[in-house]
Amino acid sequence: MNDAAKKYLYDIEKSIDSVALHLRGINDFNQFSRNLTVKRAVEREFEIIGEAINQLKAVEPEIKIPDTRKIIAMRNRIIHGYDSVDDTIIWNVVIKDMPVLKCEIEKLMRG
């Protein structure tokens, strides 16, 4: 794996960890949806993750990460449709999909 790919993997991992930090003390969707600062911070990390995955695919096309299209589409939605982002979708991705993505990224970084 080339150095650029390693950098993008690191950026993804760092953003995933940052999401966890932003959500410290947030225990449910209602707390999340009422906290504009946290929502915006999490959305920014999603933007970074989506862009890093997009760049990673360009420099190392053989690297496989599940749901890359969905991740990139979510990044695009946040950036271009910022005024219609569904907090429920963001929350569900954080709770259900982010742990899976973290495991995949960690495997790639070890391998």
C-alpha positions as a Markdown table, in Angstrom:
| # | Residue | x | y | z |
|---|---|---|---|---|
| 1 | Met | 0.0 | 0.0 | 0.0 |
| 2 | Asn | 1.4 | 3.4 | -0.9 |
| 3 | Asp | 1.9 | 6.3 | 1.5 |
| 4 | Ala | -1.1 | 8.3 | 0.1 |
| 5 | Ala | -3.4 | 5.3 | 0.8 |
| 6 | Lys | -2.0 | 5.0 | 4.3 |
| 7 | Lys | -2.7 | 8.7 | 4.9 |
| 8 | Tyr | -6.3 | 8.5 | 3.8 |
| 9 | Leu | -6.9 | 5.4 | 6.0 |
| 10 | Tyr | -5.4 | 7.3 | 8.9 |
| 11 | Asp | -7.6 | 10.3 | 8.1 |
| 12 | Ile | -10.7 | 8.0 | 8.1 |
| 13 | Glu | -9.7 | 6.4 | 11.4 |
| 14 | Lys | -9.0 | 9.8 | 13.0 |
| 15 | Ser | -12.5 | 11.1 | 11.9 |
| 16 | Ile | -14.2 | 8.0 | 13.2 |
| 17 | Asp | -12.5 | 8.5 | 16.6 |
| 18 | Ser | -13.4 | 12.2 | 16.5 |
| 19 | Val | -17.1 | 11.3 | 16.0 |
| 20 | Ala | -16.9 | 9.2 | 19.2 |
| 21 | Leu | -15.4 | 12.2 | 21.0 |
| 22 | His | -18.0 | 14.6 | 19.8 |
| 23 | Leu | -20.7 | 12.2 | 21.0 |
| 24 | Arg | -19.3 | 11.8 | 24.5 |
| 25 | Gly | -22.2 | 12.4 | 26.9 |
| 26 | Ile | -24.8 | 12.1 | 24.1 |
| 27 | Asn | -26.8 | 9.0 | 24.9 |
| 28 | Asp | -29.7 | 9.1 | 22.5 |
| 29 | Phe | -31.1 | 10.6 | 19.4 |
| 30 | Asn | -33.0 | 13.3 | 21.2 |
| 31 | Gln | -29.9 | 14.7 | 22.8 |
| 32 | Phe | -28.1 | 14.5 | 19.5 |
| 33 | Ser | -30.8 | 16.2 | 17.5 |
| 34 | Arg | -31.0 | 19.1 | 19.9 |
| 35 | Asn | -27.3 | 19.8 | 19.9 |
| 36 | Leu | -26.4 | 21.8 | 16.8 |
| 37 | Thr | -22.7 | 22.0 | 17.6 |
| 38 | Val | -22.4 | 18.3 | 17.9 |
| 39 | Lys | -24.5 | 17.6 | 14.8 |
| 40 | Arg | -22.3 | 20.0 | 12.8 |
| 41 | Ala | -19.1 | 18.4 | 14.1 |
| 42 | Val | -20.3 | 14.9 | 13.3 |
| 43 | Glu | -21.4 | 16.0 | 9.8 |
| 44 | Arg | -17.9 | 17.5 | 9.2 |
| 45 | Glu | -16.3 | 14.2 | 10.1 |
| 46 | Phe | -18.6 | 12.5 | 7.7 |
| 47 | Glu | -17.5 | 14.9 | 5.0 |
| 48 | Ile | -13.8 | 14.1 | 5.7 |
| 49 | Ile | -14.5 | 10.3 | 5.8 |
| 50 | Gly | -16.4 | 10.5 | 2.4 |
| 51 | Glu | -13.7 | 12.5 | 0.8 |
| 52 | Ala | -10.9 | 10.4 | 2.1 |
| 53 | Ile | -12.6 | 7.2 | 0.8 |
| 54 | Asn | -13.1 | 8.9 | -2.5 |
| 55 | Gln | -9.4 | 9.8 | -2.7 |
| 56 | Leu | -8.4 | 6.4 | -1.4 |
| 57 | Lys | -10.3 | 4.7 | -4.2 |
| 58 | Ala | -8.4 | 6.9 | -6.7 |
| 59 | Val | -4.9 | 6.0 | -5.4 |
| 60 | Glu | -5.6 | 2.4 | -4.5 |
| 61 | Pro | -8.5 | 1.1 | -6.5 |
| 62 | Glu | -8.0 | -2.5 | -5.3 |
| 63 | Ile | -8.7 | -1.6 | -1.7 |
| 64 | Lys | -12.2 | -2.7 | -0.8 |
| 65 | Ile | -14.3 | -1.0 | 1.8 |
| 66 | Pro | -18.0 | -2.0 | 2.1 |
| 67 | Asp | -20.6 | 0.6 | 1.1 |
| 68 | Thr | -18.1 | 3.1 | -0.4 |
| 69 | Arg | -20.8 | 4.4 | -2.7 |
| 70 | Lys | -23.2 | 5.1 | 0.2 |
| 71 | Ile | -20.5 | 6.8 | 2.2 |
| 72 | Ile | -19.5 | 9.1 | -0.6 |
| 73 | Ala | -23.2 | 9.8 | -1.4 |
| 74 | Met | -23.7 | 10.7 | 2.2 |
| 75 | Arg | -20.8 | 13.1 | 2.1 |
| 76 | Asn | -22.2 | 14.7 | -1.1 |
| 77 | Arg | -25.6 | 15.0 | 0.5 |
| 78 | Ile | -24.2 | 16.8 | 3.5 |
| 79 | Ile | -22.1 | 19.2 | 1.4 |
| 80 | His | -24.6 | 19.9 | -1.3 |
| 81 | Gly | -27.9 | 19.4 | 0.5 |
| 82 | Tyr | -26.8 | 20.8 | 3.9 |
| 83 | Asp | -30.3 | 22.2 | 4.5 |
| 84 | Ser | -32.0 | 18.9 | 4.1 |
| 85 | Val | -29.8 | 16.5 | 6.1 |
| 86 | Asp | -31.9 | 14.0 | 8.0 |
| 87 | Asp | -30.6 | 13.8 | 11.6 |
| 88 | Thr | -32.1 | 10.3 | 12.0 |
| 89 | Ile | -30.0 | 9.0 | 9.1 |
| 90 | Ile | -26.9 | 10.6 | 10.6 |
| 91 | Trp | -27.6 | 9.1 | 14.0 |
| 92 | Asn | -28.3 | 5.6 | 12.6 |
| 93 | Val | -25.1 | 5.6 | 10.6 |
| 94 | Val | -23.1 | 6.6 | 13.7 |
| 95 | Ile | -24.7 | 3.8 | 15.8 |
| 96 | Lys | -25.0 | 1.0 | 13.2 |
| 97 | Asp | -22.5 | 1.6 | 10.5 |
| 98 | Met | -19.6 | 3.5 | 12.0 |
| 99 | Pro | -18.4 | 0.6 | 14.2 |
| 100 | Val | -18.3 | -1.7 | 11.2 |
| 101 | Leu | -16.4 | 0.9 | 9.1 |
| 102 | Lys | -13.9 | 1.3 | 12.0 |
| 103 | Cys | -13.2 | -2.4 | 12.0 |
| 104 | Glu | -12.7 | -2.5 | 8.3 |
| 105 | Ile | -10.3 | 0.5 | 8.4 |
| 106 | Glu | -8.3 | -1.0 | 11.3 |
| 107 | Lys | -8.0 | -4.3 | 9.3 |
| 108 | Leu | -6.7 | -2.4 | 6.3 |
| 109 | Met | -4.2 | -0.5 | 8.4 |
| 110 | Arg | -2.8 | -3.6 | 10.0 |
| 111 | Gly | -2.6 | -5.5 | 6.7 |
